[in-house]
Amino acid sequence: MDFIPDLLKLLVPAGLVLYGMYVTVKLMLERETEKQRVDLKKRYASELTPLRLQAYERMALFLERITPANLLLRLSGEVPVALEFQQLLLREIREEYNHNVSQQIYMSQAVWENVQNAMNEVVLLINEAAGEIAPESPALDLSKKIFEKIIQKNSQPTAAGLKAVKDEVQTVFL
């Protein structure tokens, strides 16, 4: 019967040592896993940040390029008739949009919706102005009508979208 107490004297300390080693190894592995996760997150962020900033830059450029004043100056003189000029303006906006549509994955949904709304406002402005003049009018008449509508509204249709892009950049990166 002396055998059981002697066995317990050996097994209890051995069990405690094994349990202590288990806890120590478990904590070490958890710390190492956490460290690897943090390192991976840092590396991911360092690679993603330039892409996100580039996306915001491209959206700002897109909005600047489709601002009616810039759009009209860049494309004026390309076609002589208002109807053709309207089609040219809308095609240019559509091409710019299609070129930049993939950038939406790098920004919030709210900012992307602001960009789309700005584009839609420009398209609406062009179509409204074109609807108020004869299709065979000179392209210059369409330009004048677009500028008149901007003056009436007293704001650029792309201003809200550009502000949203700038605000999100300030919030996220600075």
KAKA-V744623 format. One record per pair of residues at least 12 apart in sequence whose C-alpha atoms are under 10 Angstrom apart, sorted by the first residue. I is the first residue (numbers start at 1). J is the second residue. If there is no record, write none. Layout:
((I J) (I J))
//
This chain:
((48 106) (49 106) (49 172) (49 173) (51 103) (51 106) (52 103) (52 104) (52 105) (52 106) (52 107) (52 169) (52 172) (52 173) (53 106) (53 107) (53 169) (53 172) (53 173) (54 103) (54 106) (55 100) (55 101) (55 102) (55 103) (55 104) (55 105) (55 106) (55 107) (55 165) (56 103) (56 104) (56 106) (56 107) (56 111) (56 162) (56 165) (56 166) (56 168) (56 169) (57 103) (57 165) (57 166) (57 169) (58 99) (58 100) (58 103) (59 97) (59 100) (59 101) (59 103) (59 104) (59 107) (59 111) (59 112) (59 115) (59 161) (59 162) (59 165) (59 166) (60 115) (60 158) (60 161) (60 162) (60 163) (60 164) (60 165) (60 166) (61 96) (61 100) (61 162) (62 93) (62 96) (62 97) (62 99) (62 100) (62 115) (62 119) (62 158) (62 162) (63 93) (63 96) (63 97) (63 115) (63 116) (63 118) (63 119) (63 122) (63 157) (63 158) (63 159) (63 160) (63 161) (63 162) (63 165) (64 158) (64 159) (64 162) (65 92) (65 93) (65 96) (65 158) (66 89) (66 90) (66 92) (66 93) (66 94) (66 96) (66 97) (66 118) (66 119) (66 122) (66 123) (66 157) (66 158) (67 93) (67 118) (67 119) (67 122) (67 156) (67 157) (67 158) (67 159) (68 89) (68 122) (68 123) (68 125) (68 126) (68 143) (68 146) (68 147) (68 150) (68 156) (68 157) (68 158) (69 143) (69 146) (69 147) (69 150) (69 156) (71 89) (71 92) (71 93) (71 143) (72 85) (72 89) (72 139) (72 140) (72 142) (72 143) (72 144) (72 146) (72 147) (73 143) (74 89) (75 88) (75 89) (75 92) (76 88) (76 89) (76 139) (76 140) (76 143) (77 139) (77 140) (78 139) (79 138) (79 139) (79 140) (80 136) (80 137) (80 138) (80 139) (80 140) (81 134) (81 135) (81 136) (81 137) (81 138) (81 139) (81 140) (81 141) (81 142) (82 129) (82 130) (82 133) (82 134) (82 135) (82 136) (82 137) (82 138) (82 139) (82 140) (82 141) (82 142) (82 143) (83 130) (83 131) (83 133) (83 134) (83 135) (83 136) (83 137) (83 138) (83 139) (83 142) (84 135) (84 136) (84 138) (84 139) (85 126) (85 130) (85 135) (85 138) (85 139) (85 140) (85 142) (85 143) (86 123) (86 126) (86 127) (86 129) (86 130) (86 135) (86 139) (86 142) (86 143) (87 126) (87 127) (87 130) (89 122) (89 123) (89 126) (89 127) (90 122) (90 123) (90 124) (90 126) (90 127) (93 119) (93 120) (93 122) (93 123) (94 119) (94 123) (97 115) (97 116) (97 119) (101 116) (107 165) (107 168) (107 169) (107 172) (108 165) (108 168) (110 161) (110 164) (110 165) (110 168) (111 160) (111 161) (111 162) (111 163) (111 164) (111 165) (111 166) (111 167) (111 168) (112 161) (112 164) (112 165) (113 161) (113 164) (114 158) (114 159) (114 160) (114 161) (114 162) (114 163) (114 164) (114 165) (115 158) (115 159) (115 160) (115 161) (115 162) (115 163) (115 164) (115 165) (116 158) (116 161) (117 157) (117 158) (117 160) (117 161) (118 156) (118 157) (118 158) (118 159) (118 160) (118 161) (118 162) (119 157) (119 158) (119 161) (120 157) (120 158) (121 156) (121 157) (121 158) (122 146) (122 150) (122 156) (122 157) (122 158) (123 157) (124 157) (125 145) (125 146) (125 147) (125 149) (125 150) (125 157) (126 142) (126 143) (126 145) (126 146) (126 147) (126 149) (127 142) (127 146) (128 145) (128 146) (128 149) (129 141) (129 142) (129 143) (129 144) (129 145) (129 146) (129 147) (129 148) (129 149) (130 142) (130 143) (130 145) (130 146) (131 145) (132 145) (133 145))
//
